[in-house]
Amino acid sequence: MAWTASGLYVLNWIDLLDATQLAINTSLTTHKIAMYDNVETPNFSSEVGYAATNEVTGTGYTAGGQVVITPGTTESPAGTLMYDLGDQVWASPTSVTAYGSKLYADALAADNLIVAHNFGGAFTSTAGTFTIQWAATGVFTIDLTP
Amino acid sequence: MGNKWKEKNVGVSLRRGTSVRKVVVNENDGSQAGYHVEHWDDHQDAVATPKTVAVKVKADLKEE
């Protein structure tokens, strides 16, 4: 299994915080989520932008993925930054098999990657809906007060 | 045993209008990774429920 972990993309998070001031605005609804097959091996230390290599293909799925729904960045729980989204749904009829997803800033020229999620196995929709149901605790959190 | 189970279930189809939910187990830690919903008319829905990516600042860094 090529997907072994979920994570944030280190180079982009460095650029977000340093003098580069990479403009990843977590409020944007132009961010996209793309899904990938099991050949994909995310490298959180070297990857920077979205790439179509190993992206899933199939009925109902467009290369590049879909825009996100209702993004929000809040403090939850206390002392922790939480980024959350509405569930991502590819409507029926969608026929794809995916092992993981990547969230990226489509509005930026480099399509900078933000976070990737390992699904933990193969998920296949056959002429049905494909849903990424985010956890109640968010897409990602950063505990700033451990 | 495995073969018998498979043989018994070959060709079993759902009653019209029904569906069955099947859990997908996380290959990394054995937890529930999501589920598939198989429908009587052979279409299938997929619901992945990835875990939150939870990043922690190391507490001992506060002392540096």
Backbone of each chain as ProteinMPNN parsed JSONL, in Angstrom:
{"seq_chain_A": "MAWTASGLYVLNWIDLLDATQLAINTSLTTHKIAMYDNVETPNFSSEVGYAATNEVTGTGYTAGGQVVITPGTTESPAGTLMYDLGDQVWASPTSVTAYGSKLYADALAADNLIVAHNFGGAFTSTAGTFTIQWAATGVFTIDLTP", "coords_chain_A": {"N_chain_A": [[0.842, -1.195, 0.0], [0.677, 2.065, -0.99], [-0.141, 4.454, 0.113], [0.514, 5.522, 3.269], [0.302, 7.317, 5.277], [-1.207, 10.315, 6.633], [-0.98, 13.895, 6.282], [0.453, 17.247, 6.66], [1.725, 19.559, 4.238], [4.979, 20.251, 4.282], [6.833, 22.141, 3.08], [5.171, 24.106, 2.002], [3.882, 24.994, 4.281], [5.981, 26.13, 5.626], [6.555, 28.241, 3.896], [4.258, 29.633, 4.178], [4.447, 30.701, 6.66], [6.887, 32.049, 6.789], [8.991, 34.672, 5.359], [8.125, 34.486, 2.78], [5.406, 34.418, 2.806], [3.269, 32.877, 1.758], [0.181, 32.798, 0.215], [-1.985, 31.127, 1.368], [-5.136, 31.019, 1.896], [-7.301, 30.03, 4.21], [-9.992, 30.388, 4.191], [-10.986, 30.327, 1.686], [-13.17, 29.207, -0.903], [-12.307, 28.195, -3.171], [-10.394, 26.325, -3.006], [-9.392, 22.989, -3.745], [-10.207, 19.468, -3.733], [-8.572, 16.609, -4.551], [-8.532, 13.194, -5.614], [-6.724, 10.106, -5.188], [-5.026, 7.188, -6.52], [-3.757, 3.924, -5.503], [-1.13, 3.838, -6.173], [0.008, 6.192, -5.742], [2.291, 7.909, -3.683], [2.459, 9.935, -1.188], [4.689, 12.622, -0.517], [5.498, 14.393, 2.052], [7.503, 16.132, 2.614], [8.661, 17.041, 0.308], [6.889, 17.534, -1.823], [5.075, 20.083, -3.526], [3.056, 21.223, -5.216], [-0.218, 20.527, -6.657], [-0.593, 17.593, -8.629], [-1.467, 15.694, -11.469], [-0.676, 13.137, -11.729], [-1.219, 9.79, -10.98], [-3.738, 10.363, -10.109], [-7.167, 9.593, -9.552], [-9.36, 8.187, -12.022], [-12.443, 8.146, -13.765], [-15.974, 7.601, -14.31], [-17.876, 10.455, -13.67], [-15.934, 11.768, -12.272], [-13.794, 14.49, -12.37], [-10.628, 15.469, -13.541], [-8.428, 17.012, -11.267], [-10.239, 17.367, -9.337], [-12.727, 18.466, -6.944], [-14.152, 21.63, -5.843], [-13.941, 22.821, -2.469], [-16.252, 22.688, 0.333], [-17.951, 24.92, 2.411], [-15.649, 26.013, 4.063], [-13.848, 26.466, 7.134], [-12.038, 28.07, 9.722], [-11.293, 27.745, 12.981], [-11.081, 28.1, 16.611], [-10.835, 25.224, 18.238], [-10.616, 22.286, 20.078], [-10.234, 24.55, 22.937], [-7.295, 26.435, 22.556], [-6.453, 25.178, 20.305], [-6.053, 25.224, 16.831], [-8.45, 24.69, 14.388], [-9.2, 23.396, 11.253], [-11.887, 23.04, 9.166], [-14.24, 21.368, 6.998], [-17.164, 21.057, 4.916], [-18.727, 17.915, 4.17], [-17.373, 16.157, 1.401], [-18.763, 15.487, -1.642], [-19.08, 13.449, -4.407], [-21.384, 13.31, -6.798], [-23.87, 10.849, -7.656], [-24.103, 9.482, -10.935], [-21.109, 8.16, -9.97], [-18.094, 6.543, -10.636], [-15.404, 5.396, -9.268], [-12.231, 4.41, -7.816], [-10.597, 5.084, -4.896], [-7.82, 5.874, -2.756], [-6.888, 7.861, -1.213], [-6.768, 11.437, -0.497], [-6.013, 14.788, -1.612], [-5.752, 18.1, -0.533], [-5.699, 21.239, -2.05], [-4.536, 24.547, -2.986], [-6.175, 25.934, -5.332], [-6.377, 28.438, -6.411], [-3.91, 29.581, -6.357], [-0.917, 30.018, -8.242], [0.859, 27.885, -8.223], [-0.679, 25.836, -7.4], [-0.692, 25.052, -4.666], [-0.161, 22.501, -2.272], [-1.958, 21.568, 0.665], [-2.886, 19.728, 2.67], [-2.986, 16.171, 3.054], [-4.945, 13.193, 3.017], [-4.906, 9.925, 4.086], [-6.954, 7.33, 3.224], [-6.974, 4.824, 4.297], [-7.582, 2.49, 3.054], [-9.105, 0.831, 0.2], [-11.58, 2.567, -1.511], [-14.501, 2.283, -3.271], [-16.766, 3.518, -5.556], [-19.575, 2.628, -7.45], [-21.255, 3.63, -10.053], [-22.493, 5.26, -8.237], [-22.646, 7.398, -5.287], [-19.758, 9.145, -4.116], [-18.287, 9.813, -1.155], [-16.444, 11.933, 0.982], [-16.306, 11.958, 4.24], [-15.772, 14.135, 6.639], [-14.121, 14.105, 9.8], [-15.657, 14.859, 12.978], [-13.938, 16.291, 14.431], [-12.566, 17.817, 12.649], [-10.759, 18.665, 9.574], [-8.035, 19.158, 9.722], [-6.013, 19.752, 12.625], [-4.17, 22.008, 14.697], [-2.518, 21.865, 17.522], [-1.815, 24.337, 19.554], [-1.212, 24.825, 22.132], [0.024, 22.758, 23.861]], "CA_chain_A": [[0.0, 0.0, 0.0], [1.525, 3.237, -1.129], [-0.554, 5.459, 1.099], [0.769, 5.026, 4.621], [0.121, 8.365, 6.282], [-1.802, 11.601, 6.295], [-0.102, 14.936, 6.798], [0.509, 18.589, 6.086], [2.864, 19.702, 3.322], [5.934, 21.037, 5.07], [7.414, 23.282, 2.368], [4.161, 25.156, 1.87], [3.619, 25.565, 5.601], [7.113, 27.017, 5.91], [6.367, 29.459, 3.092], [3.086, 30.339, 4.707], [4.816, 31.374, 7.91], [8.115, 32.859, 6.697], [8.923, 35.899, 4.567], [7.425, 34.216, 1.521], [3.997, 34.744, 3.062], [2.422, 32.159, 0.807], [-1.189, 33.233, 0.511], [-2.992, 30.072, 1.514], [-6.245, 31.559, 2.673], [-8.124, 28.854, 4.536], [-11.416, 30.698, 4.03], [-11.376, 30.256, 0.274], [-13.951, 28.073, -1.4], [-11.717, 27.781, -4.452], [-9.524, 25.169, -2.781], [-9.949, 21.763, -4.325], [-9.811, 18.159, -3.216], [-8.373, 15.603, -5.6], [-8.368, 11.851, -5.045], [-5.61, 9.381, -5.802], [-5.026, 5.725, -6.478], [-2.845, 3.322, -4.535], [0.252, 3.971, -6.621], [0.472, 7.47, -5.201], [3.004, 7.902, -2.406], [2.667, 11.338, -0.816], [5.935, 12.993, 0.146], [5.127, 15.642, 2.718], [8.689, 16.987, 2.74], [9.166, 17.521, -0.989], [5.836, 17.948, -2.755], [4.619, 21.471, -3.372], [1.802, 21.524, -5.899], [-1.078, 19.463, -7.185], [-0.195, 16.939, -9.871], [-2.491, 14.731, -11.904], [-0.102, 11.788, -11.717], [-1.858, 8.838, -10.059], [-5.079, 10.792, -9.718], [-8.163, 8.627, -10.007], [-10.155, 8.507, -13.204], [-13.673, 7.359, -13.825], [-17.23, 8.309, -14.55], [-18.302, 11.371, -12.623], [-14.794, 12.417, -11.624], [-13.03, 15.362, -13.26], [-9.246, 15.676, -13.096], [-8.297, 18.215, -10.463], [-11.143, 17.214, -8.2], [-13.839, 19.387, -6.712], [-13.94, 22.69, -4.864], [-14.359, 22.469, -1.114], [-17.547, 23.201, 0.785], [-18.024, 25.576, 3.731], [-14.415, 25.963, 4.851], [-13.843, 27.292, 8.339], [-10.904, 27.929, 10.628], [-11.744, 28.208, 14.285], [-10.388, 27.537, 17.759], [-11.623, 24.101, 18.764], [-11.028, 22.881, 21.354], [-9.448, 25.69, 23.374], [-5.858, 26.337, 22.341], [-6.183, 24.412, 19.085], [-6.579, 25.707, 15.561], [-9.113, 23.614, 13.645], [-9.692, 23.688, 9.904], [-12.942, 22.057, 8.88], [-14.95, 21.482, 5.725], [-18.342, 20.217, 4.736], [-18.407, 16.646, 3.512], [-17.14, 16.27, -0.032], [-19.584, 14.463, -2.293], [-19.169, 13.315, -5.857], [-22.75, 12.815, -6.94], [-24.144, 9.684, -8.497], [-23.324, 8.254, -10.934], [-19.657, 8.258, -9.965], [-17.437, 5.234, -10.562], [-13.964, 5.545, -9.045], [-11.63, 3.767, -6.647], [-9.613, 6.015, -4.345], [-7.141, 5.47, -1.515], [-6.541, 9.03, -0.436], [-7.108, 12.716, -1.128], [-5.136, 15.927, -1.343], [-6.383, 19.414, -0.574], [-4.727, 22.192, -2.57], [-5.01, 25.902, -3.248], [-6.306, 26.032, -6.785], [-6.276, 29.837, -6.822], [-2.5, 29.947, -6.436], [-0.304, 29.586, -9.5], [1.531, 26.595, -8.051], [-1.645, 24.852, -6.868], [0.016, 24.559, -3.475], [-0.798, 21.474, -1.447], [-2.14, 21.945, 2.063], [-2.959, 18.534, 3.512], [-3.425, 14.943, 2.385], [-5.551, 12.202, 3.918], [-4.891, 8.508, 3.746], [-8.265, 6.765, 3.565], [-6.782, 3.579, 5.047], [-7.976, 1.331, 2.259], [-9.707, 1.13, -1.097], [-12.996, 2.938, -1.522], [-14.985, 2.215, -4.644], [-18.174, 3.772, -5.867], [-19.944, 2.096, -8.759], [-22.48, 4.333, -10.468], [-23.107, 5.747, -6.998], [-22.015, 8.602, -4.756], [-18.503, 8.981, -3.396], [-18.293, 10.844, -0.111], [-15.412, 12.037, 2.024], [-17.009, 12.458, 5.426], [-14.733, 14.599, 7.557], [-14.354, 13.839, 11.221], [-16.233, 15.966, 13.748], [-12.807, 17.06, 14.969], [-12.015, 18.639, 11.605], [-9.873, 18.152, 8.52], [-6.764, 19.093, 10.444], [-5.908, 20.617, 13.799], [-2.83, 22.315, 15.203], [-2.613, 22.143, 18.96], [-0.799, 25.355, 19.806], [-0.981, 24.949, 23.584], [0.06, 21.381, 24.398]], "C_chain_A": [[0.878, 1.246, 0.0], [1.155, 4.346, -0.15], [-0.318, 4.88, 2.497], [0.487, 6.068, 5.691], [-0.651, 9.544, 5.716], [-0.845, 12.681, 6.799], [-0.252, 16.269, 6.108], [1.77, 18.705, 5.237], [3.851, 20.738, 3.857], [6.434, 22.284, 4.339], [6.417, 24.432, 2.255], [3.836, 25.801, 3.214], [4.776, 26.449, 6.056], [6.919, 28.333, 5.166], [5.185, 30.3, 3.571], [3.472, 31.2, 5.913], [6.026, 32.296, 7.788], [7.897, 34.068, 5.783], [8.221, 35.707, 3.228], [5.964, 34.618, 1.624], [3.078, 34.157, 1.992], [0.96, 32.367, 1.19], [-2.195, 32.083, 0.488], [-4.047, 30.589, 2.477], [-7.211, 30.417, 2.957], [-9.624, 29.124, 4.408], [-11.908, 30.487, 2.598], [-12.177, 29.002, -0.057], [-13.445, 27.622, -2.77], [-10.714, 26.641, -4.265], [-10.206, 23.918, -3.321], [-9.433, 20.519, -3.608], [-9.751, 17.185, -4.379], [-8.145, 14.251, -4.924], [-7.377, 11.038, -5.87], [-5.735, 7.876, -5.624], [-3.965, 5.223, -5.502], [-1.389, 3.335, -4.98], [0.861, 5.238, -6.02], [1.142, 7.289, -3.834], [3.288, 9.35, -2.016], [4.015, 11.546, -0.13], [5.723, 14.372, 0.758], [6.296, 16.615, 2.849], [9.153, 17.571, 1.409], [8.091, 18.009, -1.948], [5.38, 19.375, -2.451], [3.234, 21.687, -3.978], [1.038, 20.297, -6.358], [-0.484, 18.904, -8.468], [-1.241, 15.879, -10.202], [-1.973, 13.295, -11.912], [-0.739, 10.944, -10.619], [-3.211, 9.306, -9.534], [-6.096, 9.8, -10.272], [-8.844, 9.122, -11.279], [-11.423, 7.66, -13.147], [-14.873, 8.242, -14.071], [-17.553, 9.216, -13.372], [-17.182, 12.094, -11.914], [-14.016, 13.212, -12.659], [-11.641, 15.574, -12.691], [-9.123, 17.021, -12.384], [-9.219, 18.203, -9.256], [-12.221, 18.27, -8.136], [-13.447, 20.497, -5.747], [-14.519, 22.268, -3.521], [-15.681, 23.143, -0.76], [-17.405, 23.745, 2.202], [-16.747, 25.433, 4.564], [-14.511, 26.873, 6.075], [-12.62, 27.017, 9.187], [-11.287, 28.557, 11.958], [-10.824, 27.682, 15.377], [-11.268, 26.449, 18.353], [-10.769, 22.855, 18.869], [-10.1, 24.041, 21.73], [-7.955, 25.461, 23.156], [-5.467, 25.618, 21.066], [-6.839, 25.065, 17.88], [-7.202, 24.526, 14.838], [-9.583, 24.123, 12.293], [-10.7, 22.605, 9.559], [-13.604, 22.374, 7.549], [-16.257, 20.713, 5.807], [-17.942, 18.955, 4.001], [-18.329, 16.833, 1.992], [-17.878, 15.142, -0.739], [-19.474, 14.554, -3.802], [-20.495, 12.618, -6.11], [-22.823, 11.599, -7.85], [-24.55, 10.154, -9.905], [-21.82, 8.511, -11.019], [-19.071, 6.857, -9.796], [-15.933, 5.433, -10.481], [-13.528, 4.672, -7.876], [-10.513, 4.678, -6.158], [-9.067, 5.504, -3.018], [-6.781, 6.664, -0.634], [-6.879, 10.301, -1.192], [-6.088, 13.777, -0.756], [-5.945, 17.21, -1.487], [-5.333, 20.41, -1.06], [-5.382, 23.518, -2.918], [-5.034, 26.139, -4.75], [-6.145, 27.465, -7.276], [-4.828, 30.305, -6.935], [-1.866, 29.328, -7.684], [0.316, 28.2, -9.392], [0.592, 25.508, -7.544], [-1.11, 24.206, -5.587], [-0.809, 23.596, -2.633], [-0.867, 21.922, 0.008], [-2.066, 20.704, 2.962], [-3.421, 17.347, 2.67], [-3.957, 13.97, 3.424], [-5.474, 10.811, 3.319], [-6.231, 7.916, 4.172], [-8.128, 5.473, 4.378], [-7.182, 2.334, 4.3], [-8.6, 1.79, 0.953], [-11.183, 1.467, -0.928], [-13.455, 3.034, -2.966], [-16.462, 2.562, -4.712], [-18.421, 3.261, -7.28], [-21.294, 2.678, -9.141], [-23.248, 4.832, -9.241], [-22.464, 7.051, -6.557], [-20.698, 8.226, -4.077], [-18.399, 10.139, -2.414], [-17.03, 10.772, 0.736], [-16.098, 12.718, 3.198], [-15.972, 12.835, 6.478], [-15.123, 14.332, 8.999], [-14.927, 15.078, 11.907], [-15.133, 16.862, 14.308], [-12.043, 17.812, 13.877], [-11.153, 17.918, 10.598], [-8.451, 18.066, 9.069], [-6.819, 20.049, 11.63], [-4.436, 20.857, 14.118], [-2.98, 22.74, 16.653], [-1.47, 23.092, 19.33], [-0.468, 25.519, 21.291], [-0.954, 23.575, 24.242], [0.402, 21.393, 25.89]], "O_chain_A": [[1.711, 1.441, 0.885], [2.014, 5.075, 0.347], [-0.899, 3.854, 2.852], [0.437, 5.745, 6.878], [-0.736, 9.743, 4.505], [0.005, 12.41, 7.647], [-0.972, 16.411, 5.12], [2.763, 18.024, 5.492], [3.575, 21.937, 3.874], [6.456, 23.37, 4.919], [6.787, 25.597, 2.398], [3.552, 26.997, 3.286], [4.568, 27.413, 6.793], [7.098, 29.41, 5.736], [5.142, 31.515, 3.382], [2.907, 32.268, 6.149], [6.184, 33.22, 8.586], [6.762, 34.434, 5.478], [7.774, 36.676, 2.616], [5.363, 35.095, 0.661], [2.238, 34.845, 1.411], [0.56, 32.141, 2.332], [-3.133, 32.075, -0.31], [-3.868, 30.592, 3.695], [-7.86, 29.901, 2.047], [-10.434, 28.201, 4.504], [-13.112, 30.472, 2.343], [-11.903, 27.907, 0.434], [-14.059, 26.789, -3.436], [-10.239, 26.06, -5.241], [-11.433, 23.815, -3.346], [-8.379, 20.527, -2.973], [-10.733, 16.967, -5.09], [-7.632, 14.179, -3.807], [-7.214, 11.249, -7.072], [-6.425, 7.37, -4.739], [-3.355, 6.004, -4.772], [-0.51, 2.891, -4.242], [2.073, 5.33, -5.822], [0.619, 6.604, -2.954], [4.273, 9.927, -2.477], [4.426, 10.756, 0.72], [5.764, 15.387, 0.063], [6.097, 17.79, 3.16], [9.957, 18.502, 1.392], [8.378, 18.837, -2.813], [5.311, 19.804, -1.299], [2.35, 22.26, -3.34], [1.573, 19.191, -6.436], [0.06, 19.642, -9.289], [-1.818, 15.254, -9.312], [-2.746, 12.352, -12.081], [-0.785, 11.355, -9.46], [-3.763, 8.705, -8.612], [-5.894, 9.234, -11.346], [-8.889, 10.319, -11.56], [-11.443, 6.586, -12.546], [-14.786, 9.469, -14.041], [-17.506, 8.791, -12.218], [-17.431, 12.938, -11.053], [-13.625, 12.68, -13.698], [-11.487, 15.828, -11.496], [-9.648, 18.034, -12.846], [-9.009, 18.929, -8.285], [-12.578, 18.886, -9.14], [-12.533, 20.337, -4.937], [-15.455, 21.472, -3.447], [-16.155, 24.039, -1.458], [-16.814, 23.107, 3.073], [-16.756, 24.816, 5.629], [-15.171, 27.912, 6.045], [-12.214, 25.867, 9.353], [-11.57, 29.752, 12.04], [-9.902, 26.913, 15.106], [-12.328, 26.735, 18.908], [-10.239, 22.393, 17.859], [-9.273, 24.461, 20.921], [-7.419, 24.417, 23.527], [-4.281, 25.462, 20.776], [-8.02, 25.411, 17.904], [-6.569, 23.481, 14.686], [-10.27, 25.141, 12.196], [-10.41, 21.412, 9.648], [-13.535, 23.496, 7.048], [-16.431, 19.837, 6.654], [-16.936, 18.93, 3.293], [-19.116, 17.568, 1.395], [-17.637, 13.968, -0.458], [-19.738, 15.597, -4.399], [-20.702, 11.48, -5.69], [-21.954, 11.365, -8.691], [-25.277, 11.14, -10.033], [-21.326, 9.021, -12.025], [-19.494, 6.09, -8.931], [-15.266, 5.616, -11.5], [-14.345, 4.25, -7.056], [-9.595, 5.005, -6.909], [-9.747, 4.806, -2.267], [-6.417, 6.506, 0.531], [-7.23, 10.262, -2.371], [-5.4, 13.685, 0.26], [-6.714, 17.379, -2.433], [-4.212, 20.432, -0.552], [-6.594, 23.609, -3.116], [-4.022, 26.5, -5.352], [-5.81, 27.683, -8.44], [-4.561, 31.334, -7.556], [-2.25, 28.24, -8.114], [0.302, 27.431, -10.352], [1.023, 24.383, -7.287], [-1.083, 22.982, -5.451], [-1.978, 23.837, -2.329], [0.047, 22.572, 0.516], [-1.27, 20.654, 3.899], [-4.155, 17.51, 1.696], [-3.483, 13.928, 4.559], [-5.919, 10.565, 2.199], [-6.602, 7.99, 5.344], [-9.065, 5.076, 5.07], [-7.129, 1.234, 4.85], [-8.62, 2.981, 0.64], [-11.932, 0.736, -0.28], [-12.88, 3.763, -3.774], [-17.292, 1.975, -4.018], [-17.597, 3.435, -8.178], [-22.334, 2.273, -8.623], [-24.479, 4.826, -9.212], [-21.815, 7.731, -7.352], [-20.552, 7.13, -3.537], [-18.421, 11.305, -2.809], [-16.603, 9.695, 1.153], [-16.425, 13.904, 3.146], [-15.374, 11.971, 7.12], [-16.3, 14.335, 9.359], [-14.703, 16.205, 11.464], [-15.361, 18.031, 14.618], [-10.987, 18.385, 14.147], [-10.853, 16.732, 10.737], [-7.761, 17.059, 8.911], [-7.573, 21.022, 11.631], [-3.578, 20.019, 13.843], [-3.494, 23.814, 16.965], [-0.309, 22.688, 19.407], [0.445, 26.26, 21.655], [-1.802, 23.262, 25.078], [0.478, 20.334, 26.514]]}, "seq_chain_B": "MGNKWKEKNVGVSLRRGTSVRKVVVNENDGSQAGYHVEHWDDHQDAVATPKTVAVKVKADLKEE", "coords_chain_B": {"N_chain_B": [[-12.579, -23.45, 4.924], [-12.855, -20.732, 4.253], [-13.348, -20.889, 1.515], [-15.784, -22.238, 1.499], [-17.447, -20.334, 2.609], [-17.374, -18.393, 0.669], [-18.497, -19.768, -1.485], [-21.096, -20.144, -0.593], [-22.06, -17.621, -0.722], [-21.984, -16.802, -3.295], [-23.618, -15.361, -5.963], [-25.668, -14.409, -4.434], [-28.151, -12.09, -4.176], [-29.456, -8.845, -3.445], [-32.693, -8.053, -2.114], [-35.118, -6.38, -4.068], [-34.969, -2.887, -3.941], [-33.548, -2.767, -1.597], [-30.588, -2.338, 0.46], [-27.192, -2.811, 1.56], [-24.921, -2.139, 4.149], [-21.425, -2.117, 4.278], [-18.636, -2.323, 6.266], [-15.473, -0.71, 5.896], [-12.317, -1.63, 6.757], [-9.601, -0.001, 8.303], [-6.473, -0.389, 6.955], [-4.142, 0.202, 8.204], [-4.408, 0.492, 10.995], [-6.539, -1.004, 11.846], [-8.903, 0.165, 12.575], [-12.2, 1.574, 11.888], [-12.47, 2.629, 8.622], [-14.334, 3.673, 7.028], [-17.168, 3.109, 4.893], [-18.936, 0.978, 2.58], [-21.87, 1.132, 0.615], [-23.87, -1.198, -0.636], [-26.149, -1.598, -3.2], [-29.288, -2.979, -4.239], [-29.57, -2.889, -6.992], [-27.082, -3.147, -8.002], [-25.505, -0.868, -7.973], [-23.083, 1.049, -6.15], [-22.259, 2.882, -3.25], [-19.659, 4.886, -1.834], [-18.151, 5.737, 1.224], [-15.748, 7.457, 2.663], [-14.071, 7.962, 5.703], [-11.888, 9.755, 6.75], [-9.374, 10.249, 9.283], [-8.874, 13.074, 11.426], [-6.104, 15.153, 10.717], [-3.943, 15.599, 13.103], [-1.962, 17.895, 14.521], [0.615, 18.512, 16.798], [2.219, 20.904, 18.778], [5.312, 20.483, 20.246], [5.477, 20.195, 23.708], [7.804, 20.606, 25.173], [9.219, 22.418, 23.718], [8.438, 24.865, 24.48], [10.004, 25.587, 26.533], [12.382, 26.253, 25.493]], "CA_chain_B": [[-13.646, -22.636, 5.525], [-13.034, -19.523, 3.46], [-13.965, -21.231, 0.244], [-17.193, -22.555, 1.734], [-18.167, -19.084, 2.816], [-17.503, -17.726, -0.62], [-19.431, -20.51, -2.323], [-22.451, -19.928, -0.116], [-22.512, -16.269, -0.995], [-21.943, -16.513, -4.721], [-24.921, -15.228, -6.591], [-26.675, -13.868, -3.519], [-28.472, -10.713, -4.53], [-30.33, -8.173, -2.494], [-34.081, -7.87, -2.531], [-35.385, -5.111, -4.754], [-35.179, -1.733, -3.076], [-32.78, -2.85, -0.35], [-29.149, -2.097, 0.372], [-26.471, -3.308, 2.72], [-23.729, -1.346, 4.453], [-20.272, -2.95, 4.636], [-17.558, -1.52, 6.841], [-14.118, -0.825, 5.366], [-11.375, -1.58, 7.875], [-8.347, 0.703, 8.048], [-5.384, -1.364, 6.845], [-3.003, 0.627, 9.017], [-4.585, 0.319, 12.44], [-7.666, -1.866, 12.151], [-10.106, 0.923, 12.922], [-13.121, 1.71, 10.76], [-12.016, 3.673, 7.701], [-15.497, 4.143, 6.288], [-18.04, 1.989, 4.524], [-19.573, 0.922, 1.271], [-23.288, 0.766, 0.628], [-24.195, -1.957, -1.841], [-27.581, -1.52, -3.488], [-29.888, -4.13, -4.914], [-29.444, -2.782, -8.446], [-25.651, -3.295, -8.288], [-24.656, 0.307, -7.8], [-22.449, 1.065, -4.823], [-21.769, 4.162, -2.741], [-18.474, 4.8, -0.985], [-18.03, 6.815, 2.205], [-14.472, 7.421, 3.378], [-14.133, 8.808, 6.903], [-10.502, 9.909, 7.204], [-9.16, 10.857, 10.589], [-8.3, 14.416, 11.476], [-4.657, 15.27, 10.834], [-3.789, 16.344, 14.354], [-0.577, 18.315, 14.725], [0.864, 19.042, 18.14], [3.489, 21.556, 19.066], [5.895, 19.78, 21.385], [5.418, 21.003, 24.917], [9.123, 20.963, 25.683], [9.757, 23.531, 22.95], [8.091, 26.119, 25.155], [11.045, 25.897, 27.503], [13.622, 26.629, 24.802]], "C_chain_B": [[-13.948, -21.403, 4.66], [-13.74, -19.806, 2.144], [-15.448, -21.533, 0.399], [-18.014, -21.286, 1.882], [-18.425, -18.395, 1.489], [-18.548, -18.415, -1.482], [-20.874, -20.239, -1.909], [-22.983, -18.56, -0.51], [-22.47, -15.89, -2.47], [-23.369, -16.423, -5.249], [-26.011, -14.704, -5.674], [-26.93, -12.418, -3.895], [-29.465, -10.15, -3.533], [-31.748, -8.096, -3.03], [-34.252, -6.48, -3.121], [-35.659, -3.996, -3.74], [-34.379, -1.752, -1.786], [-31.304, -2.549, -0.605], [-28.49, -2.616, 1.639], [-25.2, -2.479, 2.898], [-22.609, -2.283, 4.884], [-19.104, -2.066, 5.073], [-16.24, -1.772, 6.114], [-13.153, -0.631, 6.534], [-10.086, -0.878, 7.445], [-7.18, -0.29, 8.075], [-4.198, -1.018, 7.734], [-3.182, 0.32, 10.5], [-5.805, -0.501, 12.834], [-8.941, -1.141, 12.554], [-11.04, 0.991, 11.708], [-12.69, 2.891, 9.903], [-13.169, 4.29, 6.937], [-16.382, 2.961, 5.952], [-18.495, 2.097, 3.071], [-21.045, 0.618, 1.479], [-23.6, 0.097, -0.712], [-25.707, -1.959, -2.027], [-28.042, -2.703, -4.328], [-29.68, -4.102, -6.425], [-27.977, -2.72, -8.889], [-24.859, -1.994, -8.259], [-24.19, 0.367, -6.359], [-21.983, 2.469, -4.478], [-20.546, 3.915, -1.868], [-18.452, 5.999, -0.042], [-16.724, 6.621, 2.972], [-14.561, 8.382, 4.557], [-12.721, 8.983, 7.469], [-10.409, 10.613, 8.551], [-8.603, 12.271, 10.449], [-6.781, 14.324, 11.512], [-4.393, 16.184, 12.021], [-2.314, 16.629, 14.618], [-0.44, 18.906, 16.111], [2.205, 19.756, 18.188], [4.05, 20.871, 20.295], [5.964, 20.699, 22.602], [6.798, 21.454, 25.368], [9.76, 22.113, 24.9], [9.474, 24.864, 23.634], [9.184, 26.557, 26.112], [12.31, 26.401, 26.833], [13.677, 28.121, 24.526]], "O_chain_B": [[-15.101, -21.077, 4.377], [-14.618, -19.055, 1.719], [-16.267, -21.15, -0.437], [-19.121, -21.173, 1.357], [-19.515, -17.892, 1.218], [-19.374, -17.765, -2.123], [-21.763, -20.119, -2.752], [-24.192, -18.357, -0.62], [-22.872, -14.79, -2.848], [-24.202, -17.296, -5.007], [-27.16, -14.569, -6.094], [-26.001, -11.611, -3.925], [-30.205, -10.879, -2.873], [-31.973, -8.075, -4.24], [-33.593, -5.527, -2.703], [-36.463, -4.145, -2.819], [-34.515, -0.847, -0.962], [-30.848, -2.514, -1.748], [-29.147, -2.83, 2.658], [-24.502, -2.163, 1.935], [-22.805, -3.14, 5.745], [-18.656, -1.185, 4.339], [-15.927, -2.908, 5.759], [-13.172, 0.399, 7.209], [-9.555, -1.133, 6.364], [-6.933, -0.945, 9.087], [-3.343, -1.867, 7.986], [-2.232, -0.065, 11.181], [-6.079, -0.676, 14.021], [-9.952, -1.78, 12.845], [-10.694, 0.515, 10.627], [-12.562, 4.013, 10.393], [-13.004, 5.314, 6.273], [-16.356, 1.937, 6.634], [-18.439, 3.156, 2.446], [-21.414, -0.081, 2.422], [-23.594, 0.734, -1.765], [-26.452, -2.288, -1.103], [-27.254, -3.332, -5.033], [-29.62, -5.15, -7.069], [-27.671, -2.296, -10.003], [-23.651, -2.011, -8.499], [-24.821, -0.192, -5.462], [-21.388, 3.16, -5.305], [-20.417, 2.863, -1.242], [-18.701, 7.132, -0.455], [-16.612, 5.735, 3.82], [-15.073, 9.493, 4.419], [-12.392, 8.438, 8.523], [-11.241, 11.448, 8.905], [-7.943, 12.601, 9.464], [-6.226, 13.512, 12.252], [-4.597, 17.396, 11.945], [-1.529, 15.723, 14.899], [-1.273, 19.7, 16.547], [3.206, 19.247, 17.685], [3.34, 20.695, 21.285], [6.448, 21.828, 22.524], [6.952, 22.559, 25.889], [10.729, 22.715, 25.362], [10.166, 25.857, 23.408], [9.289, 27.732, 26.463], [13.21, 26.914, 27.498], [14.652, 28.606, 23.952]]}, "name": "protein", "num_of_chains": 2, "seq": "MAWTASGLYVLNWIDLLDATQLAINTSLTTHKIAMYDNVETPNFSSEVGYAATNEVTGTGYTAGGQVVITPGTTESPAGTLMYDLGDQVWASPTSVTAYGSKLYADALAADNLIVAHNFGGAFTSTAGTFTIQWAATGVFTIDLTPMGNKWKEKNVGVSLRRGTSVRKVVVNENDGSQAGYHVEHWDDHQDAVATPKTVAVKVKADLKEE"}
